Amino acid sequence: MKNTGNYSNGQKISEQSGEIFTYYHMDGKIKAQGKRIDNLFQGKWIFNKKEGYLWVVGHFKDNKKHGKWTRYKADGSVEKEETFQDGKKLSSKPQSLH
């Protein structure tokens, strides 16, 4: 496991264990987590707000957004969905209000 530094309160900022790379908020909650292979973000990543709720689920290919990205509201409903290919946005659709 490789630690990549600490916040002023001593909490680690990030670490890598095998292929899984994790970023932390200052309070120790997971900020983002996914695969990092040869220093490149790959595959599915999950991002959380510091308040503790799921914020974004997206995919990377060689450090570029690739595939579906979904952003969530604090109540868990979908706020926006976007699709990327090699870092270029192909589509974006905000969710309708109910």
Secondary structure, DSSP 4 states (H G I P E B T S, - for coil): -EE--B-TTS-BSEEEETTEEEEE-TTS-EEEEEEEETTEEEEEEEEE-TTSSEEEEEEEETTEE-EEEEEE-TTS-EEEEEEEETTEEEEEEEPPP-
